[in-house]
């Protein structure tokens, strides 16, 4: 858990106008200045900031005249295997997102159609399966961008999914070790639930005066905006259906988000509660 002041200082240290060029340097610098903050917490904060900045400025990159300029720059040095990576660094844009812009221009210039599908659908398919890109050279350059982008695209999503699954397994192991009975998402869907937490606790327990009916695992750091989004999209619906519950932000959170959430039926932690905090409740609860 971090105070808002500490969080803001970390963000300042991790933010750089050349963010896509010096992520590792920024991380090393922040790690030396905040030695008590875990590396995964710093990485999660940095990734969120990069995505935030990218969303703010992405529309500027999609302007027709700008896309045309990027495509001309690409064509001028298309023999360079790393040209897309070089351009992405120069314009401070995710390699994956630049690849999408280049592919959109490529499709437009060559008037490519696939079964009448719109260009965005073709781009989506090519980003998932670069081997389908007709131009072999461009195919390899796009693949190189995907493999070098840890913030967007297929590789980034796979890493995020893998880490998330790892922490869900960790939580499952804790529940089994503590002999806390539960239903996981798969079992709940078989019972007809459409929107489910990671674990529904079948014999609720209490922590800090709040009954835990469900637990949601989040392998990330939560700032105020992040928690607000998850609360609106997921947590409140869990509360409305199952009652109060617990969300674990494994990489920490800004301490201010705890204010008022307990009253809303949501307990926020950065790990599973300690044994002495847990009050077991009967089957008749």
FIRO-421625 format. One line per field, with one value per residue (C-alpha): residue number from 1; residue in one letter; x, y, z. Coordinates in nm, 4 decimals, always signed. Example, Ala and Ser with C-alpha at 12.3 -4.5 7.8 and 13.67 -1.06 7.14 Angstrom:
<recs>
i (1, 2)
aa (A, S)
X (+1.2300, +1.3670)
Y (-0.4500, -0.1060)
Z (+0.7800, +0.7140)
</recs>
This chain:
<recs>
i (1, 2, 3, 4, 5, 6, 7, 8, 9, 10, 11, 12, 13, 14, 15, 16, 17, 18, 19, 20, 21, 22, 23, 24, 25, 26, 27, 28, 29, 30, 31, 32, 33, 34, 35, 36, 37, 38, 39, 40, 41, 42, 43, 44, 45, 46, 47, 48, 49, 50, 51, 52, 53, 54, 55, 56, 57, 58, 59, 60, 61, 62, 63, 64, 65, 66, 67, 68, 69, 70, 71, 72, 73, 74, 75, 76, 77, 78, 79, 80, 81, 82, 83, 84, 85, 86, 87, 88, 89, 90, 91, 92, 93, 94, 95, 96, 97, 98, 99, 100, 101, 102, 103, 104, 105, 106, 107, 108, 109, 110, 111, 112, 113, 114, 115, 116, 117, 118, 119, 120, 121, 122, 123, 124, 125, 126, 127, 128, 129, 130, 131, 132, 133, 134, 135, 136, 137, 138, 139, 140, 141, 142, 143, 144, 145, 146, 147, 148, 149, 150, 151, 152, 153, 154, 155, 156, 157, 158, 159, 160, 161, 162, 163, 164, 165, 166, 167, 168, 169, 170, 171, 172, 173, 174, 175, 176, 177, 178, 179, 180, 181, 182, 183, 184, 185, 186, 187, 188, 189, 190, 191, 192, 193, 194, 195, 196, 197, 198, 199, 200, 201, 202, 203, 204, 205, 206, 207, 208, 209, 210, 211, 212, 213, 214, 215, 216, 217, 218, 219, 220, 221, 222, 223, 224, 225, 226, 227, 228, 229, 230, 231, 232, 233, 234, 235, 236, 237, 238, 239, 240, 241, 242, 243, 244, 245, 246, 247, 248, 249, 250, 251, 252, 253, 254, 255, 256, 257, 258, 259, 260, 261, 262, 263, 264, 265, 266, 267, 268, 269, 270, 271, 272, 273, 274, 275, 276, 277, 278, 279, 280, 281, 282, 283, 284, 285)
aa (X, X, X, X, X, X, X, X, X, X, X, X, X, X, X, X, X, X, X, X, X, X, X, X, X, X, X, X, X, X, X, X, X, X, X, X, X, X, X, X, X, X, X, X, X, X, X, X, X, X, X, X, X, X, X, X, X, X, X, X, X, X, X, X, X, X, X, X, X, X, X, X, X, X, X, X, X, X, X, X, X, X, X, X, X, X, X, X, X, X, X, X, X, X, X, X, X, X, X, X, X, X, X, X, X, X, X, X, X, X, X, X, X, X, X, X, X, X, X, X, X, X, X, X, X, X, X, X, X, X, X, X, X, X, X, X, X, X, X, X, X, X, X, X, X, X, X, X, X, X, X, X, X, X, X, X, X, X, X, X, X, X, X, X, X, X, X, X, X, X, X, X, X, X, X, X, X, X, X, X, X, X, X, X, X, X, X, X, X, X, X, X, X, X, X, X, X, X, X, X, X, X, X, X, X, X, X, X, X, X, X, X, X, X, X, X, X, X, X, X, X, X, X, X, X, X, X, X, X, X, X, X, X, X, X, X, X, X, X, X, X, X, X, X, X, X, X, X, X, X, X, X, X, X, X, X, X, X, X, X, X, X, X, X, X, X, X, X, X, X, X, X, X, X, X, X, X, X, X, X, X, X, X, X, X)
X (+0.0000, +0.1330, +0.0328, -0.0882, +0.2219, +0.4590, +0.2622, +0.2823, +0.6591, +0.6984, +0.4885, +0.7061, +1.0184, +0.8706, +0.7290, +0.9430, +0.8575, +1.0647, +0.8861, +0.8992, +1.2732, +1.3830, +1.1406, +1.4168, +1.6241, +1.3240, +1.2553, +1.6142, +1.6113, +1.2817, +1.3981, +1.7061, +1.4991, +1.2236, +1.4068, +1.1147, +0.8704, +0.8618, +0.9800, +0.6462, +0.4688, +0.6931, +0.6469, +0.2667, +0.2581, +0.4806, +0.2708, -0.0458, +0.1127, +0.2353, -0.1110, -0.2703, -0.0415, -0.0901, -0.4695, -0.4524, -0.2479, -0.3490, -0.6057, -0.3292, -0.1391, -0.4504, -0.5008, -0.4961, -0.2054, -0.0033, -0.0665, +0.0362, +0.3609, +0.4369, +0.3739, +0.6031, +0.8760, +0.8278, +0.8468, +1.1610, +1.3469, +1.1401, +1.4538, +1.5543, +1.4151, +1.3826, +1.2369, +0.9006, +1.0732, +1.2840, +0.9817, +0.7847, +1.0676, +1.1006, +0.7287, +0.6866, +0.4168, +0.3767, +0.5355, +0.2150, -0.0043, +0.2296, +0.2116, -0.1664, -0.1426, +0.1049, -0.1145, -0.4190, -0.2239, -0.0917, -0.4448, -0.5682, -0.2820, -0.3108, -0.6928, -0.6875, -1.0167, -1.0852, -1.4370, -1.5773, -1.4522, -1.3737, -1.0061, -1.0143, -1.1172, -0.8377, -0.5855, -0.7123, -0.6664, -0.3205, -0.2088, -0.3194, -0.1664, +0.1122, +0.1886, -0.1258, +0.0231, +0.0850, +0.4140, +0.6789, +0.9028, +0.6203, +0.5088, +0.8457, +0.8631, +0.5192, +0.6099, +0.9240, +0.7110, +0.4736, +0.7635, +0.9193, +0.6053, +0.5342, +0.2522, +0.0222, -0.0601, -0.0580, +0.2609, +0.1534, -0.1907, -0.0379, +0.1998, -0.0845, -0.3053, -0.0258, +0.0565, -0.3114, -0.3559, -0.0463, -0.1940, -0.5341, -0.3579, -0.1776, -0.5090, -0.6647, -0.3735, -0.4219, -0.7940, -0.7238, -0.4473, -0.6771, -0.9646, -1.1943, -1.4599, -1.5200, -1.6565, -1.4359, -1.5527, -1.5906, -1.8160, -2.0208, -2.0790, -2.1971, -2.4538, -2.5797, -2.3949, -2.2784, -2.0709, -1.8616, -1.5781, -1.2704, -1.3896, -1.7277, -1.6782, -1.9452, -1.8912, -1.8279, -1.5768, -1.5349, -1.2384, -1.2241, -1.5972, -1.6898, -1.8275, -1.6300, -1.8681, -1.6393, -1.2786, -1.1475, -0.7771, -0.6035, -0.2360, -0.1694, -0.1275, -0.4501, -0.4590, -0.7836, -0.8930, -0.8073, -1.0091, -1.3017, -1.3166, -1.3052, -1.5610, -1.8055, -1.7476, -1.7183, -1.7037, -2.0351, -2.2177, -2.0593, -2.1763, -2.5293, -2.5513, -2.3477, -2.3071, -1.9821, -1.6460, -1.2706, -1.0549, -0.6817, -0.4520, -0.1392, +0.1001, -0.0443, -0.2730, -0.3028, -0.4198, -0.6857, -0.9016, -0.9732, -1.1688, -1.5398, -1.5119, -1.5673, -1.8986, -1.9800, -1.9189, -1.5748, -1.2629, -0.9349, -0.6069, -0.2685, -0.2599, -0.4739, -0.5772, -0.3627, -0.4978, -0.5580, -0.7786, -1.0163, -1.3351, -1.4955, -1.8733, -2.1148, -2.2972, -2.6110, -2.4863)
Y (+0.0000, +0.3420, +0.6888, +0.9201, +1.1383, +0.8430, +0.7167, +1.0588, +1.0696, +0.7257, +0.8274, +1.1360, +0.9199, +0.6669, +0.9215, +1.0407, +1.1957, +0.9192, +0.6497, +0.3823, +0.4336, +0.4209, +0.2045, -0.0062, +0.3006, +0.4604, +0.1398, +0.1127, +0.4765, +0.4380, +0.1131, +0.2887, +0.5793, +0.3593, +0.0450, -0.0667, -0.0777, -0.4196, -0.4346, -0.5724, -0.2740, -0.0276, -0.2168, -0.2183, +0.1569, +0.2296, +0.0156, +0.1960, +0.5362, +0.4422, +0.3175, +0.6335, +0.8629, +0.6522, +0.6717, +1.0484, +1.0981, +0.8048, +1.0074, +1.2449, +0.9551, +0.8400, +1.1682, +1.0869, +1.3175, +1.1801, +0.8184, +0.9068, +1.0542, +0.7425, +0.5210, +0.7291, +0.7071, +0.3333, +0.2921, +0.5059, +0.2576, -0.0579, -0.2674, -0.2050, -0.4981, -0.2730, +0.0339, +0.0111, -0.0153, +0.2895, +0.4952, +0.3910, +0.5115, +0.8342, +0.9222, +0.7745, +0.5263, +0.1590, -0.0625, -0.2656, +0.0417, +0.1776, -0.1589, -0.1288, +0.2176, +0.0953, -0.2035, +0.0206, +0.2362, -0.0719, -0.2070, +0.1299, +0.1833, -0.1678, -0.1753, -0.5092, -0.6801, -1.0094, -1.1475, -0.7953, -0.7431, -0.3851, -0.2922, -0.2908, -0.6568, -0.7438, -0.5582, -0.7387, -1.0730, -0.9865, -0.8703, -1.2055, -1.3994, -1.1925, -1.4781, -1.3778, -1.0400, -1.0682, -0.8781, -1.1049, -0.8162, -0.6285, -0.9524, -0.9962, -0.6297, -0.6438, -0.9661, -0.7981, -0.5127, -0.7534, -0.9400, -0.6164, -0.4599, -0.5395, -0.2847, -0.3581, -0.6427, -1.0196, -1.0655, -0.8079, -0.9685, -1.3144, -1.1900, -1.0148, -1.3238, -1.5520, -1.3356, -1.3032, -1.6808, -1.7319, -1.5208, -1.6865, -2.0183, -1.8687, -1.7605, -2.1001, -2.2648, -2.0403, -2.1206, -2.4934, -2.4731, -2.2872, -2.5253, -2.2480, -2.3971, -2.2149, -2.2245, -2.1009, -1.9161, -2.2334, -2.4011, -2.0851, -2.0551, -2.4158, -2.3075, -2.0360, -1.7272, -1.4955, -1.2345, -1.3985, -1.3163, -1.5389, -1.7271, -1.7506, -1.8453, -2.1071, -2.0782, -1.7050, -1.5724, -1.2260, -0.9891, -0.6477, -0.6586, -0.7382, -1.0713, -1.2118, -1.3861, -1.3658, -1.2818, -1.1120, -1.1455, -0.8615, -0.8997, -0.5273, -0.2027, -0.0063, +0.3708, +0.5603, +0.5547, +0.1873, +0.0861, +0.3099, +0.1367, -0.2134, -0.1144, +0.0111, -0.2728, -0.5684, -0.5276, -0.3512, -0.6137, -0.8850, -0.7011, -0.6630, -1.0345, -1.2032, -0.9459, -0.8036, -0.9359, -0.8932, -0.7679, -0.8382, -0.6050, -0.8188, -0.5421, -0.2885, +0.0127, +0.3795, +0.3851, +0.6487, +0.3955, +0.2152, +0.5161, +0.4512, +0.1149, -0.0883, +0.0913, -0.0116, -0.3756, -0.4106, -0.4971, -0.4015, -0.5794, -0.6430, -1.0033, -1.2666, -1.1733, -1.3097, -1.6020, -1.3911, -1.1534, -1.4228, -1.5067, -1.8273, -1.8251, -2.1172, -2.2854, -2.1162, -1.7690)
Z (+0.0000, -0.0973, +0.0119, -0.2643, -0.2195, -0.2600, -0.5594, -0.7277, -0.6714, -0.8259, -1.1277, -1.1746, -1.1710, -1.4122, -1.6567, -1.9422, -2.2783, -2.4335, -2.2299, -2.4999, -2.5358, -2.1763, -1.9797, -1.8315, -1.7397, -1.5670, -1.3766, -1.2560, -1.1475, -0.9595, -0.7985, -0.6581, -0.5238, -0.3782, -0.2586, -0.0404, -0.3317, -0.5062, -0.8685, -0.9903, -0.8315, -1.0152, -1.3414, -1.3014, -1.2302, -1.5293, -1.7643, -1.6555, -1.7130, -2.0611, -2.1550, -2.0148, -2.2162, -2.5305, -2.5043, -2.4653, -2.7817, -3.0023, -3.1967, -3.3075, -3.4634, -3.6507, -3.8341, -4.2116, -4.2954, -4.0033, -4.1038, -4.4586, -4.3282, -4.1223, -4.4230, -4.6442, -4.3791, -4.3689, -4.7469, -4.7654, -4.5422, -4.5800, -4.6382, -4.2762, -4.0708, -3.7640, -3.9374, -3.7599, -3.4226, -3.5063, -3.6110, -3.3022, -3.0786, -3.2715, -3.2480, -2.8976, -2.9959, -2.9102, -3.1812, -3.1999, -3.2457, -3.5134, -3.6914, -3.7011, -3.8588, -4.1203, -4.2035, -4.2419, -4.4880, -4.6691, -4.7133, -4.8394, -5.0850, -5.2301, -5.2192, -5.0364, -4.9530, -4.7784, -4.8242, -4.8069, -4.4498, -4.3386, -4.3126, -3.9311, -3.9291, -4.1710, -3.9531, -3.6430, -3.8148, -3.9437, -3.5980, -3.4548, -3.7429, -3.9041, -4.1428, -4.3335, -4.4338, -4.8112, -4.8042, -4.6507, -4.5496, -4.3770, -4.2178, -4.0462, -3.9423, -3.7799, -3.5999, -3.4676, -3.3306, -3.1591, -2.9975, -2.8709, -2.7231, -2.3567, -2.3253, -2.6195, -2.8524, -2.8461, -2.6423, -2.3842, -2.3490, -2.3120, -2.0415, -1.8586, -1.8820, -1.7641, -1.4619, -1.3750, -1.3936, -1.1777, -0.8971, -0.9281, -0.8752, -0.5765, -0.4253, -0.4961, -0.3156, -0.0125, +0.0043, -0.0179, +0.2429, +0.4830, +0.4057, +0.2951, +0.0627, -0.2645, -0.6167, -0.9000, -1.2113, -1.4173, -1.1621, -1.1186, -1.4923, -1.4978, -1.2384, -1.4729, -1.3451, -1.6220, -1.4352, -1.1658, -0.9241, -0.9314, -0.6225, -0.4497, -0.0850, -0.0043, +0.3731, +0.4257, +0.6761, +0.8253, +0.8153, +0.9802, +1.0492, +0.6880, +0.5648, +0.2698, +0.0283, -0.2735, -0.3665, -0.6789, -0.7672, -0.9543, -1.0460, -1.0715, -0.8798, -0.8286, -0.8344, -0.7801, -1.1447, -1.1831, -0.8778, -0.9796, -1.3181, -1.1692, -0.9066, -1.1687, -1.4164, -1.1786, -0.8016, -0.7476, -0.9508, -0.7343, -0.4237, -0.5618, -0.6391, -0.3651, -0.0892, +0.0498, -0.0631, -0.0967, -0.3834, -0.3690, -0.5624, -0.5386, -0.6481, -0.4049, -0.4197, -0.3272, +0.0330, -0.0398, -0.2280, +0.0987, +0.2229, +0.1892, +0.0154, +0.3297, +0.3739, +0.0152, +0.1026, -0.0571, +0.1422, -0.0287, +0.0460, -0.1189, -0.0004, +0.1682, +0.5254, +0.8081, +1.0095, +1.3197, +1.1175, +0.9945, +1.1826, +1.0573, +1.0215, +1.0421, +0.7534, +0.8776, +0.8080)
</recs>
